[in-house]
Amino acid sequence: MVAINIQPEYPLPEWERFWKSSGAGEVIWAQDVEGATIEAYRLVALGTVIVVDRQGQIVFRSDGSPGARQLQRKIEEAL
């Protein structure tokens, strides 16, 4: 799983600490300083969660926290 920071003014270590403090699992971190992710996925809110399957198709989208169980289920379905 990849978590992409679309807020370049917040350093990745801050997001990583926040992520880990919520009990979330390990992810690969990426930083989007050019806004390509915002444009490609039409992001309009911080905290947007998008699950993309192996074929590159969006299989789940939430503009707020979907909850750990629902997110885990959607990720497992995408794999």
PyMOL commands that set and color helices and strands:
alter all, ss='L'
color gray80, all
select helices_A, chain A and resi 12-21+36-41+68-78
alter helices_A, ss='H'
color red, helices_A
select strands_A, chain A and resi 2-5+28-31+49-52+58-62
alter strands_A, ss='S'
color yellow, strands_A
deselect
rebuild
show_as cartoon
